[in-house]
């Protein structure tokens, strides 16, 4: 992969302008989940250990180019200090005299957080003038925010063209994991794709059927494929206007040698609520007054068989309505089997997407996966085979 790694740069005494993801959940001015902060800690530590000055750039929320105090990164400082185990200075802007003074006051090994980049309208417009103002603050640019790499913004793409650039430890780890999963995977390769709608994952499905040996389709989108195959799906979530599209995808997969696994049996209910009364029926026997809300045990057994015969798994989306028990059963069972195979060294497993991460965390499987990406949109676009501007800029800079 053609980009420079952080530790390949001489960082001693350097101002390292580091793009990170600090878009964390905050309630009443307190960070409620520090996962994203924890994941950048290794990069920040590497910079300070090497005698560099870690100057952090990040966005928070969607202020739309306006200064919105409720979206100030100042409120993230206490959590950042706790995770890093050192004091973190804060500048009330990411460019201009205040930012320049804060950078000038830094000693080697110190950390400074700059204010929300999106307070400037030029950030999301990738304004070259804004990028140039940011670039004045650094000697080296490090991008450690894969989650924002699908955006061509001033702090993710523009800066990489103005300073000697590199990928942070988290960014490098993410890119290497995705390369193993889809770029140059060990075969056979299985992809599990779930979620509510086919319409949101058309590009993903089209790319995967050319890349993987087996494609497991679950969640609400499986209902559309079942309906396209001529099955009655009752009152289930189903995009009836996309039945022809589903048939086209299935035909392309068959022609390209990719096996599509759809549910063989399904868990149905008349109400979508926790612990609703359910029954398990074959996929072609969904009652007209019922909804398909999960894959059944026979379907799970076939997914597990596919995993047991695979070398690589890439996963995006749950197999059922996992937010409400008992419709999390299929997702949990498949996730735990994938985790077990990974622990045994038999499977490389890479997963990502908000619902996927939540489901894997709930099942307890996440800790044993080879890599779990917290990057929602960027992970999905990578799986779709799209070029990510933030990554392309690093490659071109190298």
C-alpha positions in Angstrom: 0.0 0.0 0.0 1.5 3.3 -1.1 1.5 5.6 1.9 4.1 6.6 4.5 3.6 5.4 8.1 3.9 7.7 11.1 7.0 5.9 12.5 8.8 6.3 9.2 8.9 10.0 9.8 11.4 11.9 11.9 9.2 13.4 14.5 11.7 14.8 17.0 11.1 18.4 17.6 8.5 18.5 14.9 5.0 20.0 15.0 2.8 17.0 14.0 -0.6 18.2 12.8 -2.7 15.2 13.4 -6.2 14.7 12.1 -8.1 12.5 14.5 -11.8 11.4 15.1 -13.1 13.0 18.3 -16.7 13.0 17.2 -17.8 11.2 20.4 -21.1 11.1 22.2 -21.5 13.9 24.8 -24.3 14.4 27.4 -24.4 17.3 29.7 -20.9 18.3 28.7 -19.4 14.9 29.5 -18.1 12.2 27.0 -20.3 9.1 27.5 -18.3 6.8 25.3 -14.5 7.3 24.9 -13.9 4.5 22.4 -12.8 6.8 19.6 -10.4 8.6 22.0 -8.9 5.4 23.1 -8.3 4.3 19.5 -6.2 7.4 18.7 -4.1 7.2 22.0 -1.4 5.0 20.4 -0.7 7.5 17.7 -0.6 10.5 20.0 1.7 8.6 22.4 4.0 7.6 19.5 4.3 11.3 18.5 5.0 12.5 22.1 7.4 9.6 22.8 9.4 10.5 19.7 9.8 14.1 21.0 7.2 15.6 18.7 4.4 18.1 19.4 1.0 16.4 18.9 -1.4 19.1 17.5 -4.8 17.5 17.1 -7.4 18.5 14.5 -10.9 17.2 14.6 -14.5 17.9 13.8 -17.5 17.6 16.2 -21.1 17.4 15.1 -22.5 19.4 12.1 -22.1 23.2 12.9 -22.3 23.9 9.2 -19.5 26.5 9.1 -20.8 28.4 12.2 -19.3 28.7 15.7 -21.7 26.7 17.8 -20.6 26.5 21.5 -22.5 23.3 22.1 -20.2 21.7 19.5 -17.0 23.0 20.9 -14.2 20.4 21.3 -13.3 22.0 24.6 -15.8 19.6 26.3 -13.7 16.7 25.1 -10.5 17.8 26.8 -11.1 16.1 30.2 -11.8 12.7 28.6 -8.8 13.2 26.3 -6.5 14.0 29.2 -7.8 10.9 31.1 -7.2 8.5 28.2 -3.8 10.0 27.4 -2.7 10.3 31.0 -1.3 13.8 30.4 -2.5 17.4 30.2 -3.9 18.6 27.0 -3.9 22.3 26.0 -6.8 23.8 24.0 -6.9 26.5 21.4 -10.2 28.2 20.7 -9.6 28.1 16.9 -7.9 25.8 14.5 -6.2 28.7 12.5 -5.2 32.3 13.2 -3.4 34.1 16.0 -4.9 32.1 18.9 -4.0 28.8 17.3 -0.5 30.0 16.3 0.2 31.3 19.9 -0.9 28.0 21.4 1.4 26.0 19.0 4.3 28.4 19.7 3.9 27.8 23.5 4.2 24.0 23.1 7.2 22.0 24.3 8.3 18.7 22.7 6.2 15.9 24.0 3.1 18.0 24.7 -0.4 17.7 23.3 -2.6 20.5 21.9 -6.2 20.2 20.8 -7.5 22.8 18.2 -11.1 23.9 18.0 -13.7 22.2 15.8 -12.5 22.4 12.1 -16.1 22.6 11.0 -16.6 26.0 12.6 -15.1 27.2 9.3 -17.2 26.9 6.2 -14.1 26.2 4.2 -13.5 22.9 6.0 -16.2 20.9 4.2 -15.6 22.8 0.9 -11.9 21.7 1.0 -11.0 25.4 0.7 -7.2 25.6 -0.2 -6.9 28.9 1.7 -8.2 27.2 4.9 -5.9 24.2 4.4 -2.9 26.6 3.9 -3.7 28.4 7.2 -3.9 25.1 9.0 -0.6 24.0 7.4 1.2 27.0 8.9 0.8 25.2 12.3 2.7 22.0 11.4 5.8 20.5 10.0 4.3 17.1 9.4 0.7 16.1 8.6 -0.6 12.8 10.1 -4.0 11.5 9.2 -5.3 9.1 11.8 -9.0 9.5 11.0 -10.0 6.8 8.6 -13.6 7.4 9.6 -13.4 10.8 7.9 -11.3 9.7 4.9 -14.3 9.4 2.6 -14.7 13.2 2.9 -12.5 15.5 0.7 -12.2 18.2 3.4 -9.5 20.7 4.1 -8.3 18.8 7.2 -8.5 15.3 5.6 -7.5 15.9 2.0 -6.2 19.4 1.5 -3.5 19.3 4.2 -2.0 16.1 2.8 -1.0 18.0 -0.3 0.8 20.8 1.7 3.0 19.1 4.3 5.1 15.9 4.4 2.3 13.4 5.2 1.8 10.0 6.8 -0.8 7.6 8.1 -1.3 7.4 11.9 -1.1 4.0 13.6 -4.9 3.6 13.7 -5.3 4.6 10.0 -2.5 2.2 9.0 -4.1 -0.6 11.1 -7.5 0.0 9.5 -6.1 0.1 5.9 -4.1 -3.1 6.4 -7.1 -4.9 7.9 -9.3 -3.9 4.9 -6.6 -4.9 2.5 -6.6 -8.3 4.1 -10.4 -8.5 4.0 -11.0 -7.3 0.4 -7.9 -6.1 -1.4 -5.9 -9.3 -1.3 -7.8 -11.8 0.9 -7.0 -15.4 1.8 -9.7 -17.5 0.1 -12.4 -18.7 0.4 -13.9 -15.4 1.3 -17.3 -14.9 2.9 -19.2 -11.6 3.2 -22.2 -11.1 5.5 -24.3 -8.1 4.5 -27.5 -7.2 6.4 -29.6 -4.2 7.1 -33.0 -2.9 6.3 -32.9 -2.0 2.7 -31.3 -3.2 -0.5 -31.5 0.4 -1.9 -28.8 1.6 0.5 -26.4 -1.2 -0.4 -26.7 -1.6 -4.1 -23.1 -0.5 -4.7 -21.8 -2.7 -1.9 -23.6 -5.8 -3.2 -22.4 -5.2 -6.8 -18.8 -4.9 -5.6 -18.9 -7.9 -3.3 -20.3 -10.4 -5.8 -17.1 -9.7 -7.8 -14.8 -10.1 -4.8 -16.1 -12.9 -2.5 -16.9 -16.5 -2.9 -20.0 -16.5 -0.7 -22.3 -13.7 0.1 -24.7 -14.1 3.0 -27.6 -11.7 2.8 -29.6 -11.1 6.0 -31.9 -8.5 7.7 -34.7 -6.8 6.0 -32.8 -6.8 2.7 -33.0 -10.6 2.6 -36.8 -10.2 2.3 -36.5 -8.4 -0.9 -34.3 -11.2 -2.3 -36.8 -13.8 -1.1 -39.7 -11.9 -2.7 -37.6 -11.7 -5.9 -37.3 -15.5 -5.8 -41.1 -15.8 -5.7 -41.7 -16.2 -2.0 -44.5 -14.5 -0.1 -42.9 -12.4 2.7 -46.2 -11.4 4.3 -46.1 -8.0 6.1 -42.3 -8.0 6.2 -40.2 -5.0 5.4 -39.6 -5.4 1.6 -38.7 -3.2 -1.3 -41.1 -4.6 -3.9 -39.9 -2.0 -6.4 -36.4 -3.5 -6.4 -37.3 -7.1 -7.1 -35.8 -6.9 -10.7 -32.7 -5.4 -9.2 -32.4 -8.2 -6.7 -32.8 -10.7 -9.6 -30.1 -9.0 -11.6 -27.7 -9.1 -8.6 -28.4 -12.8 -8.1 -27.9 -13.6 -11.8 -24.5 -11.7 -11.8 -23.4 -13.5 -8.7 -24.3 -16.9 -10.3 -22.5 -16.0 -13.5 -19.4 -14.9 -11.6 -19.2 -17.9 -9.3 -20.3 -16.2 -6.1 -22.8 -18.2 -4.0 -25.6 -16.1 -2.4 -26.9 -17.5 0.9 -30.5 -16.4 1.7 -32.4 -17.5 4.8 -33.8 -21.1 4.5 -36.0 -20.7 7.5 -37.2 -17.5 9.3 -38.5 -16.3 12.6 -41.8 -14.5 12.2 -44.0 -12.5 14.5 -47.2 -10.5 14.3 -45.8 -7.7 16.4 -42.4 -6.0 16.3 -41.7 -5.8 20.1 -39.5 -7.3 22.6 -40.3 -10.9 23.4 -43.2 -11.0 21.0 -44.7 -14.4 20.3 -42.8 -16.0 17.4 -42.7 -19.0 15.2 -40.1 -20.5 13.0 -41.2 -21.5 9.4 -39.4 -22.3 6.2 -38.6 -19.2 4.0 -41.4 -20.0 1.6 -44.0 -20.4 4.3 -44.2 -16.9 5.9 -47.9 -16.3 7.0 -49.6 -13.5 5.2 -50.2 -11.6 8.4 -46.7 -12.0 9.8 -43.3 -10.2 9.6 -39.9 -11.9 9.0 -37.7 -10.5 11.8 -34.8 -12.9 12.0 -33.1 -15.9 10.3 -34.0 -19.3 11.7 -31.7 -22.1 13.1 -31.3 -23.9 9.8 -30.2 -20.6 8.2 -27.7 -20.0 11.0 -26.3 -23.6 10.6 -25.6 -22.9 6.9 -24.0 -19.6 7.7 -21.8 -21.3 10.2 -20.9 -24.0 7.6 -19.8 -21.2 5.2 -17.7 -19.6 7.9 -16.1 -23.0 8.8 -15.0 -23.4 5.2 -13.7 -19.8 4.8 -10.4 -18.1 5.4 -11.6 -14.5 5.4 -14.9 -12.9 6.6 -16.0 -9.3 6.0 -19.2 -8.3 7.8 -21.5 -5.3 7.5 -25.0 -5.4 8.9 -27.0 -7.8 11.2 -28.9 -10.9 10.2 -32.1 -9.8 11.9 -33.8 -7.0 13.9 -31.0 -7.4 16.5 -32.0 -4.4 18.6 -35.0 -6.3 20.0 -34.7 -9.8 21.5 -35.3 -12.5 20.5 -34.6 -11.2 17.0 -30.9 -11.0 17.8 -30.5 -14.7 18.0 -29.1 -15.4 14.4 -26.7 -12.4 14.5 -25.4 -13.4 17.9 -24.9 -17.1 17.0 -23.1 -16.3 13.7 -20.9 -13.7 15.4 -19.9 -16.0 18.2 -19.0 -18.7 15.7 -16.9 -16.3 13.7 -15.2 -15.1 16.9 -14.4 -18.7 17.9 -12.9 -19.5 14.5 -10.9 -16.3 14.6 -9.6 -17.2 18.1 -8.5 -20.6 16.8 -6.5 -18.9 14.0 -8.7 -20.3 11.3 -10.4 -17.1 10.1 -9.5 -13.5 9.4 -12.6 -11.5 10.4 -13.1 -7.8 9.7 -16.4 -6.0 10.5 -17.6 -2.5 10.5 -20.6 -0.2 10.4 -22.6 1.3 13.3 -25.2 -1.5 13.6 -22.6 -4.2 13.1 -20.3 -2.8 15.8 -23.3 -2.6 18.2 -24.4 -6.1 17.5 -20.9 -7.6 17.9 -20.4 -5.7 21.1 -23.7 -6.9 22.5 -23.0 -10.6 21.6 -19.5 -10.3 23.1 -17.9 -11.4 19.8 -16.2 -8.1 18.9 -13.1 -8.6 21.2 -12.1 -11.7 19.2 -12.6 -10.4 15.7 -9.4 -9.6 13.8 -10.5 -6.0 13.3 -13.7 -4.1 14.1 -13.9 -0.7 12.4 -15.7 2.2 14.0 -15.7 4.1 10.7 -19.3 3.9 9.4 -19.4 5.8 6.0 -15.7 5.3 5.2 -15.9 1.6 5.9 -19.0 1.2 3.7 -17.5 3.2 0.8 -14.3 1.1 1.0 -16.4 -2.1 0.8 -18.2 -0.5 -2.2 -14.8 -0.3 -4.0 -14.8 3.5 -4.0 -11.7 5.7 -3.8 -11.4 7.5 -0.4 -10.1 11.1 -0.9 -8.2 11.1 2.4 -6.4 7.8 1.6 -5.7 8.8 -2.0 -4.1 12.0 -0.8 -1.8 10.1 1.4 -0.9 7.7 -1.4 -0.2 10.6 -3.8 1.8 12.4 -1.1 4.1 9.4 -0.7 
